[in-house]
Amino acid sequence: MKRLLSLLLFFSVFFTLNAADSYTSTLAEFLEASGVTSTHKKLANDLATKFGVSTTDSKYTKVLGEQISKLNSDLTPIYKQYVTENDLKSMIKFFKSPVGKGFVDAQPEILEKSVGVISEWKSGLKDTLLKSGGDALKKSLPGFSF
């Protein structure tokens, strides 16, 4: 009986770990296909350059690979809360399609051009909120001027 329970425990742990490894592997593929890993690598390269580390050095490349793997493992529980492995696989198919690849390639430029537009929108929104908030304050605080 003890052997049977031990075997059951072993297999349940084995399959749980295997499922986690499968999800992490699929997540890594999704992050690569969607361009997220590329962004992580760029951030790491920028930081390395800032500290005077050569990004072409094989030691750096090895460390970067290890750090990206660690990051993917750290991100796994977060993604797992919101995205199934099958959904990740579906998105991987999209990002590997010509349309998806085009989207990933255009993303940095889209983001760069969006920053100015968003900044202007935020400024206009702030002015609108201050005006409407000011009107509300005038109504709630009669006699108060600003």
ABEGO torsion letter per residue (X at the ends): XAAAAAAAAAAAAAAAAAAAAAAAAAAAAAAAAAGAAAAAAAAAAAAAAAAGBBAABAAAAAAAAAAAAAAAAAAAAAAAAABBAAAAAAAAAAAABAAAAAAAAAAAAAAAAAAAAAAAAAAAAAAAAAAAAAAAAAAABBGBBX
